[in-house]
Amino acid sequence: MHELAIMQGVVKLCEKEAAAQGFERVRGIALAVGAVSGVVPECLEEFFPIAAKGSVAEGARLDIRRVPAGIECPDCGYAGDIGGLDCPRCGGYGYRLVRGREFFIDSLEVE
């Protein structure tokens, strides 16, 4: 349920930017959400209308880009997406996670 607090934070940033940049309404918010960020995109979508009610973001479109988990494996040199818990090439576990923890506002569409 922390996704409600996350979306309240996103809306608060929209309000802050509206005051600083002088726009009146947010038409769209694009978020990047990593596969291992701990954030559930479906819950963000569910809680966004609640968080945005009465704000500059009320009625805005929410676009969520899912960022897959990516690794670099020092054992075999594999670099790319990972689907399970081990390296898809060599089966090793000594890899480094290089992508998938992200959570950020990619862009705002405003008027």
GROMACS elastic network, one bead per residue, 0.5 to 0.9 nm:
[ bonds ]
;  ai    aj funct       b0    kb
    1     4     6  0.60689   500
    1     5     6  0.78239   500
    1    43     6  0.77317   500
    2     5     6  0.52732   500
    2     6     6  0.63041   500
    2     7     6  0.87646   500
    2    39     6  0.81966   500
    3     7     6  0.60843   500
    3     8     6  0.84620   500
    3    39     6  0.67318   500
    3    40     6  0.72555   500
    3    41     6  0.85210   500
    3    43     6  0.61353   500
    3    44     6  0.55526   500
    3    46     6  0.89939   500
    3    47     6  0.70106   500
    3    48     6  0.88025   500
    4     7     6  0.51705   500
    4     8     6  0.61388   500
    4     9     6  0.86114   500
    4    43     6  0.78408   500
    4    44     6  0.69576   500
    4    46     6  0.86227   500
    4    47     6  0.53683   500
    4    48     6  0.73162   500
    4    50     6  0.80684   500
    4    51     6  0.68337   500
    5     9     6  0.62176   500
    5    10     6  0.87139   500
    5    47     6  0.89158   500
    5    51     6  0.81824   500
    6     9     6  0.50618   500
    6    10     6  0.63597   500
    6    11     6  0.87758   500
    6    39     6  0.88060   500
    6    44     6  0.78956   500
    7    11     6  0.61531   500
    7    12     6  0.84399   500
    7    44     6  0.65344   500
    7    45     6  0.89596   500
    7    47     6  0.68850   500
    7    48     6  0.58248   500
    7    50     6  0.88014   500
    7    51     6  0.59984   500
    7    52     6  0.80143   500
    8    11     6  0.51170   500
    8    12     6  0.60780   500
    8    13     6  0.86677   500
    8    47     6  0.87776   500
    8    48     6  0.78704   500
    8    50     6  0.86099   500
    8    51     6  0.50377   500
    8    52     6  0.73360   500
    9    13     6  0.62563   500
    9    14     6  0.86692   500
    9    51     6  0.86484   500
   10    13     6  0.51482   500
   10    14     6  0.63583   500
   10    15     6  0.87953   500
   10    51     6  0.87147   500
   10   105     6  0.77526   500
   11    15     6  0.62390   500
   11    16     6  0.86157   500
   11    48     6  0.85227   500
   11    51     6  0.67779   500
   11    52     6  0.60583   500
   11    55     6  0.73698   500
   11    56     6  0.79768   500
   11    57     6  0.65106   500
   12    15     6  0.50426   500
   12    16     6  0.61955   500
   12    17     6  0.86457   500
   12    52     6  0.89716   500
   12    55     6  0.86226   500
   13    17     6  0.61170   500
   13    18     6  0.84881   500
   14    17     6  0.51369   500
   14    18     6  0.60400   500
   14    19     6  0.86510   500
   14    26     6  0.74321   500
   14    55     6  0.86175   500
   14    56     6  0.71184   500
   14    57     6  0.69593   500
   14   108     6  0.82183   500
   15    18     6  0.50599   500
   15    19     6  0.63172   500
   15    20     6  0.86773   500
   15    55     6  0.71117   500
   15    56     6  0.62801   500
   15    57     6  0.79006   500
   16    19     6  0.52702   500
   16    20     6  0.62398   500
   16    21     6  0.85644   500
   17    21     6  0.56803   500
   17    22     6  0.77835   500
   17    23     6  0.80530   500
   18    21     6  0.52946   500
   18    22     6  0.52828   500
   18    24     6  0.63443   500
   18    25     6  0.75384   500
   18    26     6  0.82830   500
   18    56     6  0.75573   500
   18   110     6  0.87021   500
   19    22     6  0.54496   500
   19    23     6  0.72621   500
   19    24     6  0.84734   500
   20    23     6  0.83795   500
   23    26     6  0.79086   500
   23    56     6  0.88325   500
   23   110     6  0.65815   500
   23   111     6  0.57636   500
   24    56     6  0.64351   500
   24   110     6  0.75604   500
   24   111     6  0.61346   500
   25    55     6  0.84455   500
   25    57     6  0.62556   500
   25    58     6  0.81886   500
   25    60     6  0.83325   500
   25   109     6  0.87138   500
   25   110     6  0.56841   500
   25   111     6  0.54256   500
   26    29     6  0.73554   500
   26    56     6  0.57372   500
   26    58     6  0.76949   500
   26    59     6  0.82898   500
   26    60     6  0.59200   500
   26    61     6  0.85465   500
   26   108     6  0.68338   500
   26   109     6  0.58855   500
   26   111     6  0.64788   500
   27    56     6  0.87724   500
   27    57     6  0.69656   500
   27    58     6  0.85428   500
   27    59     6  0.73306   500
   27    61     6  0.61380   500
   27    62     6  0.88439   500
   27   108     6  0.75880   500
   27   109     6  0.52828   500
   27   110     6  0.52952   500
   27   111     6  0.70118   500
   28    57     6  0.78761   500
   28    59     6  0.86719   500
   28    62     6  0.58283   500
   28    63     6  0.73885   500
   28   107     6  0.81721   500
   28   108     6  0.57087   500
   28   110     6  0.69771   500
   29    57     6  0.83625   500
   29    60     6  0.69805   500
   29    61     6  0.62005   500
   29    62     6  0.50070   500
   29    63     6  0.61195   500
   29    64     6  0.83487   500
   29   105     6  0.72302   500
   29   106     6  0.77515   500
   29   107     6  0.60899   500
   29   109     6  0.64042   500
   29   110     6  0.89052   500
   30    61     6  0.83508   500
   30    62     6  0.60733   500
   30    64     6  0.58072   500
   30    65     6  0.73371   500
   30   104     6  0.87186   500
   30   105     6  0.59763   500
   30   106     6  0.52290   500
   30   107     6  0.51658   500
   30   108     6  0.63386   500
   30   109     6  0.83642   500
   31    62     6  0.76478   500
   31    63     6  0.62231   500
   31    65     6  0.60759   500
   31    66     6  0.84600   500
   31   103     6  0.71696   500
   31   104     6  0.57594   500
   31   106     6  0.51513   500
   31   107     6  0.72031   500
   32    63     6  0.86563   500
   32    64     6  0.59204   500
   32    66     6  0.59790   500
   32    67     6  0.66083   500
   32   102     6  0.66602   500
   32   103     6  0.54295   500
   32   104     6  0.54255   500
   32   105     6  0.63698   500
   32   106     6  0.60825   500
   33    36     6  0.85185   500
   33    37     6  0.67804   500
   33    38     6  0.89933   500
   33    39     6  0.70787   500
   33    40     6  0.83171   500
   33    41     6  0.71729   500
   33    64     6  0.68755   500
   33    65     6  0.62059   500
   33    66     6  0.50487   500
   33    67     6  0.57709   500
   33    68     6  0.87270   500
   33   100     6  0.76394   500
   33   101     6  0.75538   500
   33   102     6  0.55848   500
   33   104     6  0.69691   500
   34    38     6  0.80351   500
   34    39     6  0.77973   500
   34    65     6  0.84676   500
   34    66     6  0.58353   500
   34    68     6  0.60935   500
   34    69     6  0.68888   500
   34    99     6  0.73768   500
   34   103     6  0.61301   500
   35    38     6  0.75620   500
   35    39     6  0.80606   500
   35    40     6  0.86894   500
   35    66     6  0.66673   500
   35    67     6  0.58336   500
   35    68     6  0.51728   500
   35    69     6  0.56350   500
   35    99     6  0.86422   500
   35   100     6  0.50378   500
   35   101     6  0.66984   500
   35   102     6  0.81227   500
   36    39     6  0.77363   500
   36    67     6  0.88396   500
   36    68     6  0.80502   500
   36    69     6  0.66046   500
   36    99     6  0.87254   500
   36   100     6  0.53419   500
   36   101     6  0.52143   500
   36   102     6  0.80909   500
   37    40     6  0.83995   500
   37   100     6  0.64376   500
   37   102     6  0.60070   500
   37   103     6  0.67350   500
   38   101     6  0.79016   500
   39    43     6  0.80967   500
   39    44     6  0.79207   500
   39   103     6  0.79973   500
   40    43     6  0.54226   500
   40    44     6  0.65258   500
   40    45     6  0.89939   500
   41    44     6  0.50187   500
   41    45     6  0.63737   500
   41    46     6  0.87068   500
   41    64     6  0.70591   500
   41    66     6  0.81010   500
   42    45     6  0.51351   500
   42    46     6  0.62681   500
   42    47     6  0.87832   500
   43    47     6  0.60829   500
   43    48     6  0.83512   500
   44    47     6  0.53028   500
   44    48     6  0.58168   500
   44    62     6  0.89812   500
   44    64     6  0.89337   500
   45    48     6  0.53754   500
   45    49     6  0.77429   500
   45    62     6  0.71602   500
   45    63     6  0.88589   500
   45    64     6  0.85950   500
   46    49     6  0.70295   500
   46    50     6  0.80238   500
   47    50     6  0.53286   500
   47    51     6  0.62404   500
   47    52     6  0.86301   500
   48    51     6  0.51197   500
   48    52     6  0.59395   500
   48    53     6  0.85076   500
   48    58     6  0.87840   500
   48    62     6  0.79241   500
   49    52     6  0.51191   500
   49    53     6  0.59996   500
   49    57     6  0.87777   500
   49    58     6  0.67908   500
   49    59     6  0.72842   500
   49    60     6  0.85898   500
   50    53     6  0.55151   500
   50    58     6  0.88121   500
   51    54     6  0.86261   500
   51    55     6  0.83309   500
   51    57     6  0.88676   500
   51    58     6  0.83893   500
   52    55     6  0.53710   500
   52    56     6  0.74611   500
   52    57     6  0.53388   500
   52    59     6  0.76028   500
   52    60     6  0.82882   500
   53    56     6  0.85318   500
   53    57     6  0.75962   500
   53    58     6  0.51324   500
   53    59     6  0.80321   500
   54    57     6  0.79555   500
   54    58     6  0.60961   500
   55    58     6  0.53996   500
   56    59     6  0.86155   500
   56    60     6  0.84717   500
   57    60     6  0.52915   500
   57    61     6  0.86319   500
   58    61     6  0.89953   500
   60   109     6  0.88557   500
   65   106     6  0.88137   500
   66   100     6  0.86023   500
   67    70     6  0.87816   500
   67    99     6  0.74196   500
   67   100     6  0.55492   500
   67   101     6  0.82121   500
   67   102     6  0.73473   500
   68    81     6  0.65801   500
   68    82     6  0.78018   500
   68    83     6  0.86893   500
   68    99     6  0.70055   500
   68   100     6  0.53381   500
   68   101     6  0.89243   500
   69    80     6  0.82967   500
   69    81     6  0.57667   500
   69    82     6  0.58663   500
   69    83     6  0.76691   500
   69    97     6  0.72223   500
   69    98     6  0.75832   500
   69    99     6  0.51805   500
   69   101     6  0.75431   500
   70    79     6  0.72206   500
   70    80     6  0.51142   500
   70    82     6  0.55956   500
   70    83     6  0.88555   500
   70    96     6  0.85315   500
   70    97     6  0.59587   500
   70    98     6  0.55516   500
   70   100     6  0.62994   500
   71    78     6  0.76531   500
   71    79     6  0.55965   500
   71    80     6  0.56103   500
   71    81     6  0.63347   500
   71    82     6  0.65379   500
   71    87     6  0.80075   500
   71    95     6  0.62042   500
   71    96     6  0.54450   500
   71    98     6  0.52344   500
   71    99     6  0.68269   500
   72    76     6  0.89355   500
   72    77     6  0.66564   500
   72    78     6  0.57134   500
   72    80     6  0.68380   500
   72    87     6  0.86731   500
   72    95     6  0.55560   500
   72    96     6  0.53087   500
   72    97     6  0.66736   500
   72    98     6  0.67961   500
   73    76     6  0.59143   500
   73    77     6  0.51635   500
   73    78     6  0.51766   500
   73    79     6  0.64672   500
   73    87     6  0.68598   500
   73    89     6  0.89373   500
   73    90     6  0.86963   500
   73    92     6  0.76868   500
   73    93     6  0.81842   500
   73    94     6  0.66025   500
   73    96     6  0.63816   500
   73    97     6  0.88727   500
   74    77     6  0.53673   500
   74    78     6  0.76147   500
   74    94     6  0.69975   500
   74    95     6  0.61742   500
   74    96     6  0.79800   500
   75    78     6  0.81137   500
   75    90     6  0.76208   500
   75    92     6  0.70679   500
   75    94     6  0.72935   500
   75    95     6  0.77517   500
   76    87     6  0.88323   500
   76    89     6  0.73622   500
   76    90     6  0.64051   500
   76    92     6  0.84843   500
   77    89     6  0.89731   500
   78    87     6  0.76871   500
   78    88     6  0.82231   500
   78    89     6  0.66743   500
   78    90     6  0.83752   500
   78    95     6  0.89528   500
   81    88     6  0.85546   500
   81    99     6  0.85985   500
   82    85     6  0.76097   500
   82    86     6  0.76714   500
   82    87     6  0.68239   500
   82    88     6  0.66279   500
   83    86     6  0.82018   500
   83    87     6  0.86520   500
   83    88     6  0.76690   500
   84    87     6  0.77472   500
   84    88     6  0.77718   500
   85    88     6  0.87655   500
   85    91     6  0.86955   500
   85    92     6  0.89173   500
   85    93     6  0.72402   500
   86    89     6  0.86367   500
   86    90     6  0.80719   500
   86    91     6  0.50639   500
   86    92     6  0.54728   500
   86    93     6  0.51363   500
   86    94     6  0.83925   500
   86    95     6  0.81108   500
   87    90     6  0.56752   500
   87    92     6  0.51730   500
   87    93     6  0.63811   500
   87    94     6  0.83285   500
   87    95     6  0.70938   500
   88    91     6  0.58149   500
   88    92     6  0.82099   500
   89    92     6  0.81837   500
   92    95     6  0.71554   500
   93    96     6  0.88787   500
   97   100     6  0.75795   500
   97   101     6  0.85684   500
   98   101     6  0.83484   500
   99   102     6  0.72104   500
  100   103     6  0.87307   500
  105   108     6  0.76170   500
